Amino acid sequence: MRHNKKFNHLGRKSAHRNAMLSNMATSLIMHKRINTTTAKAKALKKYVEPLLTKAKDDSTHSRRTVFTYLQNKEAVTELFREIAQKIANRPGGYTRIIRTGFRLGDAAEMCFIELVDYNENMLKQKTAKKATRTRRSSKKKEAAETTAAPETEVVAIEAE
C-alpha cells in the first residue's frame, strides 16, 4: 500500500532523486536562478525551502545538517554568508516559480525557479508600485474642493 507517499518520484529511484535534488539545490544557491521542468521545480521548492529556513540560524549544527543535504562546501558557505542575511526578515516563500512555456523536444512544461530576494527587476517594480499608490479618500476631497471653488467664484461675480 502507498499510504502517506504523496511526493513526486519524478520517475527515478530514491537515491537518484535525492542526488538530483541535491545538485539542483546547489545550483540554485550558487546561481540564484535555474531553468528546469515545472515538476522538478516544485519538488526542488519543497526540498530547498526548509534548508533556507535552517540557514537563518548560523550554528554548527544547522551548517552540518544543511551539508548533509547539499554535499557542497561552497554552496553551504554561500548560503550561510550571503543568502541568509538577505532572507533574515522573510517569514517564508524564499523561491518563485515562473513558467516559461513548453520544451520543443517533448513538450514538457518549462520554468525558472529563482530566489525571491535576488530578482532585481521584480524588486524595482514592487517599489515603483508602492510609490504611485493613492488613497481613495484624497480623491473625494479633491473632487469636493474643485466643485466648491467654482460656486464661490460665481457668487462673488454676481455680488459685484
C-alpha atoms as an extended CHARMM CRD file, in Angstrom:
* protein
*
       160  EXT
         1         1  MET       CA              0.0000000000        0.0000000000        0.0000000000  PROA      1               0.0000000000
         2         2  ARG       CA              1.1010000000        3.5750000000       -0.6900000000  PROA      2               0.0000000000
         3         3  HSD       CA             -0.1890000000        5.3900000000        2.3780000000  PROA      3               0.0000000000
         4         4  ASN       CA              1.4940000000        8.7880000000        3.0130000000  PROA      4               0.0000000000
         5         5  LYS       CA              3.6910000000        8.5560000000       -0.0830000000  PROA      5               0.0000000000
         6         6  LYS       CA              2.4230000000       11.6210000000       -1.9100000000  PROA      6               0.0000000000
         7         7  PHE       CA              5.5650000000       13.3520000000       -3.1690000000  PROA      7               0.0000000000
         8         8  ASN       CA              6.5120000000       13.2390000000       -6.8410000000  PROA      8               0.0000000000
         9         9  HSD       CA              9.0100000000       10.4470000000       -7.5260000000  PROA      9               0.0000000000
        10        10  LEU       CA              9.9750000000       12.0440000000      -10.8730000000  PROA      10              0.0000000000
        11        11  GLY       CA             10.4180000000        8.6230000000      -12.4950000000  PROA      11              0.0000000000
        12        12  ARG       CA             13.6000000000        7.8590000000      -10.5350000000  PROA      12              0.0000000000
        13        13  LYS       CA             14.7740000000        5.6130000000       -7.7330000000  PROA      13              0.0000000000
        14        14  SER       CA             15.1370000000        7.3390000000       -4.3690000000  PROA      14              0.0000000000
        15        15  ALA       CA             18.9550000000        7.6240000000       -4.4710000000  PROA      15              0.0000000000
        16        16  HSD       CA             18.8670000000        9.1580000000       -7.9490000000  PROA      16              0.0000000000
        17        17  ARG       CA             16.0810000000       11.5510000000       -6.9360000000  PROA      17              0.0000000000
        18        18  ASN       CA             17.9440000000       12.6730000000       -3.8030000000  PROA      18              0.0000000000
        19        19  ALA       CA             21.1670000000       13.2050000000       -5.7500000000  PROA      19              0.0000000000
        20        20  MET       CA             19.3380000000       15.1820000000       -8.4390000000  PROA      20              0.0000000000
        21        21  LEU       CA             17.5700000000       17.4170000000       -5.9070000000  PROA      21              0.0000000000
        22        22  SER       CA             20.8350000000       17.9770000000       -4.0450000000  PROA      22              0.0000000000
        23        23  ASN       CA             22.5950000000       19.0460000000       -7.2510000000  PROA      23              0.0000000000
        24        24  MET       CA             19.6930000000       21.2830000000       -8.2780000000  PROA      24              0.0000000000
        25        25  ALA       CA             19.5990000000       22.9090000000       -4.8260000000  PROA      25              0.0000000000
        26        26  THR       CA             23.3360000000       23.5590000000       -5.0270000000  PROA      26              0.0000000000
        27        27  SER       CA             22.9210000000       25.1220000000       -8.4810000000  PROA      27              0.0000000000
        28        28  LEU       CA             20.0390000000       27.2830000000       -7.2570000000  PROA      28              0.0000000000
        29        29  ILE       CA             22.0750000000       28.5390000000       -4.3050000000  PROA      29              0.0000000000
        30        30  MET       CA             25.1560000000       29.2630000000       -6.4040000000  PROA      30              0.0000000000
        31        31  HSD       CA             23.4200000000       30.8170000000       -9.4410000000  PROA      31              0.0000000000
        32        32  LYS       CA             20.2370000000       32.2260000000       -7.7630000000  PROA      32              0.0000000000
        33        33  ARG       CA             18.1020000000       31.0890000000      -10.7290000000  PROA      33              0.0000000000
        34        34  ILE       CA             17.8930000000       27.8850000000      -12.7660000000  PROA      34              0.0000000000
        35        35  ASN       CA             15.8410000000       26.6940000000      -15.7330000000  PROA      35              0.0000000000
        36        36  THR       CA             14.1230000000       23.3160000000      -15.3330000000  PROA      36              0.0000000000
        37        37  THR       CA             10.8230000000       21.4980000000      -15.7780000000  PROA      37              0.0000000000
        38        38  THR       CA              7.8760000000       22.5200000000      -13.6430000000  PROA      38              0.0000000000
        39        39  ALA       CA              7.6290000000       19.1340000000      -11.9180000000  PROA      39              0.0000000000
        40        40  LYS       CA             11.2860000000       19.2480000000      -10.8740000000  PROA      40              0.0000000000
        41        41  ALA       CA             10.9410000000       22.8690000000       -9.7650000000  PROA      41              0.0000000000
        42        42  LYS       CA              8.0100000000       22.0240000000       -7.4960000000  PROA      42              0.0000000000
        43        43  ALA       CA              9.9500000000       19.1100000000       -5.9830000000  PROA      43              0.0000000000
        44        44  LEU       CA             13.0070000000       21.3490000000       -5.5620000000  PROA      44              0.0000000000
        45        45  LYS       CA             10.9430000000       24.0260000000       -3.8220000000  PROA      45              0.0000000000
        46        46  LYS       CA              9.8580000000       21.5270000000       -1.1580000000  PROA      46              0.0000000000
        47        47  TYR       CA             13.4730000000       20.3610000000       -0.8350000000  PROA      47              0.0000000000
        48        48  VAL       CA             15.2650000000       23.7140000000       -0.6050000000  PROA      48              0.0000000000
        49        49  GLU       CA             12.9040000000       25.9230000000        1.4120000000  PROA      49              0.0000000000
        50        50  PRO       CA             13.4910000000       24.0670000000        4.7190000000  PROA      50              0.0000000000
        51        51  LEU       CA             17.2390000000       24.3880000000        4.0830000000  PROA      51              0.0000000000
        52        52  LEU       CA             16.8800000000       28.1500000000        3.6220000000  PROA      52              0.0000000000
        53        53  THR       CA             14.8990000000       28.3740000000        6.8520000000  PROA      53              0.0000000000
        54        54  LYS       CA             17.5810000000       26.4040000000        8.6730000000  PROA      54              0.0000000000
        55        55  ALA       CA             20.2530000000       28.7540000000        7.2760000000  PROA      55              0.0000000000
        56        56  LYS       CA             18.7820000000       31.6770000000        9.2230000000  PROA      56              0.0000000000
        57        57  ASP       CA             20.2460000000       30.1750000000       12.4080000000  PROA      57              0.0000000000
        58        58  ASP       CA             24.0050000000       30.1870000000       11.8250000000  PROA      58              0.0000000000
        59        59  SER       CA             25.1500000000       27.4460000000       14.1760000000  PROA      59              0.0000000000
        60        60  THR       CA             27.4480000000       24.4920000000       13.7280000000  PROA      60              0.0000000000
        61        61  HSD       CA             24.5470000000       22.0740000000       13.9810000000  PROA      61              0.0000000000
        62        62  SER       CA             22.4910000000       23.8000000000       11.2720000000  PROA      62              0.0000000000
        63        63  ARG       CA             25.5520000000       24.0240000000        8.9880000000  PROA      63              0.0000000000
        64        64  ARG       CA             26.1780000000       20.2910000000        9.3560000000  PROA      64              0.0000000000
        65        65  THR       CA             22.5150000000       19.4850000000        8.7900000000  PROA      65              0.0000000000
        66        66  VAL       CA             22.4330000000       21.5480000000        5.5980000000  PROA      66              0.0000000000
        67        67  PHE       CA             25.7170000000       19.9970000000        4.4410000000  PROA      67              0.0000000000
        68        68  THR       CA             24.1810000000       16.5070000000        4.6730000000  PROA      68              0.0000000000
        69        69  TYR       CA             21.5970000000       17.6220000000        2.1110000000  PROA      69              0.0000000000
        70        70  LEU       CA             23.8180000000       19.6570000000       -0.2270000000  PROA      70              0.0000000000
        71        71  GLN       CA             27.2100000000       17.8710000000       -0.0250000000  PROA      71              0.0000000000
        72        72  ASN       CA             28.9900000000       21.0090000000       -1.2760000000  PROA      72              0.0000000000
        73        73  LYS       CA             31.1030000000       23.2430000000        0.9710000000  PROA      73              0.0000000000
        74        74  GLU       CA             30.9740000000       26.2540000000       -1.3540000000  PROA      74              0.0000000000
        75        75  ALA       CA             27.1740000000       26.1410000000       -1.5440000000  PROA      75              0.0000000000
        76        76  VAL       CA             26.8610000000       25.8970000000        2.2440000000  PROA      76              0.0000000000
        77        77  THR       CA             29.2240000000       28.8510000000        2.6860000000  PROA      77              0.0000000000
        78        78  GLU       CA             27.2940000000       30.9270000000        0.1280000000  PROA      78              0.0000000000
        79        79  LEU       CA             24.0050000000       30.0060000000        1.7810000000  PROA      79              0.0000000000
        80        80  PHE       CA             25.0210000000       30.9630000000        5.3050000000  PROA      80              0.0000000000
        81        81  ARG       CA             27.0510000000       34.0910000000        4.4360000000  PROA      81              0.0000000000
        82        82  GLU       CA             25.0610000000       35.9090000000        1.7660000000  PROA      82              0.0000000000
        83        83  ILE       CA             21.6480000000       34.3580000000        1.2520000000  PROA      83              0.0000000000
        84        84  ALA       CA             20.8000000000       34.0020000000        4.9540000000  PROA      84              0.0000000000
        85        85  GLN       CA             21.3720000000       37.7430000000        5.5010000000  PROA      85              0.0000000000
        86        86  LYS       CA             19.0110000000       38.6730000000        2.6560000000  PROA      86              0.0000000000
        87        87  ILE       CA             16.2120000000       36.3520000000        3.7740000000  PROA      87              0.0000000000
        88        88  ALA       CA             16.5680000000       37.0440000000        7.5050000000  PROA      88              0.0000000000
        89        89  ASN       CA             13.3360000000       39.0750000000        7.7630000000  PROA      89              0.0000000000
        90        90  ARG       CA             11.2680000000       36.9600000000        5.3460000000  PROA      90              0.0000000000
        91        91  PRO       CA              8.9200000000       34.5070000000        7.1250000000  PROA      91              0.0000000000
        92        92  GLY       CA              8.8830000000       32.0060000000        4.2410000000  PROA      92              0.0000000000
        93        93  GLY       CA              8.3760000000       31.7780000000        0.4880000000  PROA      93              0.0000000000
        94        94  TYR       CA             12.0200000000       32.1230000000       -0.4730000000  PROA      94              0.0000000000
        95        95  THR       CA             11.6430000000       30.8080000000       -4.0340000000  PROA      95              0.0000000000
        96        96  ARG       CA              9.4880000000       31.7580000000       -7.0100000000  PROA      96              0.0000000000
        97        97  ILE       CA              8.4890000000       29.5880000000       -9.9800000000  PROA      97              0.0000000000
        98        98  ILE       CA              7.9520000000       31.4040000000      -13.2900000000  PROA      98              0.0000000000
        99        99  ARG       CA              6.5730000000       29.2980000000      -16.1270000000  PROA      99              0.0000000000
       100       100  THR       CA              8.2500000000       29.9180000000      -19.4930000000  PROA      100             0.0000000000
       101       101  GLY       CA              6.3810000000       27.6580000000      -21.9210000000  PROA      101             0.0000000000
       102       102  PHE       CA              6.9080000000       24.1970000000      -23.3270000000  PROA      102             0.0000000000
       103       103  ARG       CA             10.1130000000       22.4350000000      -24.4000000000  PROA      103             0.0000000000
       104       104  LEU       CA             10.3750000000       21.7050000000      -28.1200000000  PROA      104             0.0000000000
       105       105  GLY       CA             11.5450000000       18.0880000000      -27.9570000000  PROA      105             0.0000000000
       106       106  ASP       CA              8.9860000000       16.5300000000      -25.6420000000  PROA      106             0.0000000000
       107       107  ALA       CA              6.5820000000       19.4000000000      -24.8350000000  PROA      107             0.0000000000
       108       108  ALA       CA              7.4870000000       19.3300000000      -21.1380000000  PROA      108             0.0000000000
       109       109  GLU       CA              6.3990000000       22.4560000000      -19.2790000000  PROA      109             0.0000000000
       110       110  MET       CA              9.4940000000       24.5390000000      -18.5090000000  PROA      110             0.0000000000
       111       111  CYS       CA             10.0390000000       27.2090000000      -15.8780000000  PROA      111             0.0000000000
       112       112  PHE       CA             12.5600000000       29.2570000000      -13.9520000000  PROA      112             0.0000000000
       113       113  ILE       CA             12.9290000000       28.7470000000      -10.2430000000  PROA      113             0.0000000000
       114       114  GLU       CA             14.6820000000       31.6200000000       -8.5050000000  PROA      114             0.0000000000
       115       115  LEU       CA             15.3960000000       33.0720000000       -5.1060000000  PROA      115             0.0000000000
       116       116  VAL       CA             12.8840000000       35.8560000000       -4.4780000000  PROA      116             0.0000000000
       117       117  ASP       CA             15.2790000000       38.4150000000       -2.9630000000  PROA      117             0.0000000000
       118       118  TYR       CA             17.7380000000       38.1900000000       -5.8700000000  PROA      118             0.0000000000
       119       119  ASN       CA             15.4800000000       39.2260000000       -8.7760000000  PROA      119             0.0000000000
       120       120  GLU       CA             16.3230000000       42.9280000000       -9.1550000000  PROA      120             0.0000000000
       121       121  ASN       CA             13.6550000000       43.5930000000      -11.8240000000  PROA      121             0.0000000000
       122       122  MET       CA             10.8250000000       42.3720000000       -9.6010000000  PROA      122             0.0000000000
       123       123  LEU       CA             12.1520000000       44.3600000000       -6.6420000000  PROA      123             0.0000000000
       124       124  LYS       CA             12.1860000000       47.5660000000       -8.7260000000  PROA      124             0.0000000000
       125       125  GLN       CA              8.5980000000       47.0140000000       -9.8810000000  PROA      125             0.0000000000
       126       126  LYS       CA              7.4650000000       46.3680000000       -6.3280000000  PROA      126             0.0000000000
       127       127  THR       CA              8.9240000000       49.6470000000       -5.0510000000  PROA      127             0.0000000000
       128       128  ALA       CA              7.5370000000       51.5820000000       -8.0430000000  PROA      128             0.0000000000
       129       129  LYS       CA              4.0220000000       50.3510000000       -7.3210000000  PROA      129             0.0000000000
       130       130  LYS       CA              4.2270000000       51.4990000000       -3.7230000000  PROA      130             0.0000000000
       131       131  ALA       CA              5.3290000000       54.9910000000       -4.7640000000  PROA      131             0.0000000000
       132       132  THR       CA              2.3530000000       55.5360000000       -7.1010000000  PROA      132             0.0000000000
       133       133  ARG       CA             -0.3310000000       54.3160000000       -4.7020000000  PROA      133             0.0000000000
       134       134  THR       CA             -3.1250000000       56.7870000000       -3.9990000000  PROA      134             0.0000000000
       135       135  ARG       CA             -5.7800000000       56.8510000000       -1.3220000000  PROA      135             0.0000000000
       136       136  ARG       CA             -9.4740000000       56.8040000000       -2.1220000000  PROA      136             0.0000000000
       137       137  SER       CA            -10.3280000000       59.4660000000        0.4460000000  PROA      137             0.0000000000
       138       138  SER       CA             -7.9610000000       62.0120000000       -1.1280000000  PROA      138             0.0000000000
       139       139  LYS       CA             -9.8190000000       61.7330000000       -4.4420000000  PROA      139             0.0000000000
       140       140  LYS       CA            -13.0960000000       62.5840000000       -2.7010000000  PROA      140             0.0000000000
       141       141  LYS       CA            -11.5550000000       65.6220000000       -1.0110000000  PROA      141             0.0000000000
       142       142  GLU       CA            -10.0810000000       66.9030000000       -4.2900000000  PROA      142             0.0000000000
       143       143  ALA       CA            -13.4200000000       66.4380000000       -6.0590000000  PROA      143             0.0000000000
       144       144  ALA       CA            -15.2430000000       68.3340000000       -3.2890000000  PROA      144             0.0000000000
       145       145  GLU       CA            -12.7410000000       71.2070000000       -3.4360000000  PROA      145             0.0000000000
       146       146  THR       CA            -12.9800000000       71.5520000000       -7.2180000000  PROA      146             0.0000000000
       147       147  THR       CA            -16.7800000000       71.6190000000       -7.1440000000  PROA      147             0.0000000000
       148       148  ALA       CA            -16.8500000000       74.0620000000       -4.2410000000  PROA      148             0.0000000000
       149       149  ALA       CA            -14.3670000000       76.5190000000       -5.7660000000  PROA      149             0.0000000000
       150       150  PRO       CA            -16.3360000000       77.4940000000       -8.9250000000  PROA      150             0.0000000000
       151       151  GLU       CA            -19.5430000000       78.1250000000       -6.9510000000  PROA      151             0.0000000000
       152       152  THR       CA            -17.8810000000       80.6940000000       -4.7090000000  PROA      152             0.0000000000
       153       153  GLU       CA            -16.4460000000       82.4870000000       -7.7160000000  PROA      153             0.0000000000
       154       154  VAL       CA            -19.8460000000       82.6540000000       -9.3790000000  PROA      154             0.0000000000
       155       155  VAL       CA            -21.3670000000       84.0800000000       -6.2140000000  PROA      155             0.0000000000
       156       156  ALA       CA            -18.6180000000       86.6710000000       -5.9750000000  PROA      156             0.0000000000
       157       157  ILE       CA            -19.2130000000       87.7670000000       -9.5660000000  PROA      157             0.0000000000
       158       158  GLU       CA            -22.9780000000       88.1130000000       -9.0760000000  PROA      158             0.0000000000
       159       159  ALA       CA            -22.4420000000       90.1960000000       -5.9660000000  PROA      159             0.0000000000
       160       160  GLU       CA            -20.4270000000       92.7680000000       -7.8670000000  PROA      160             0.0000000000
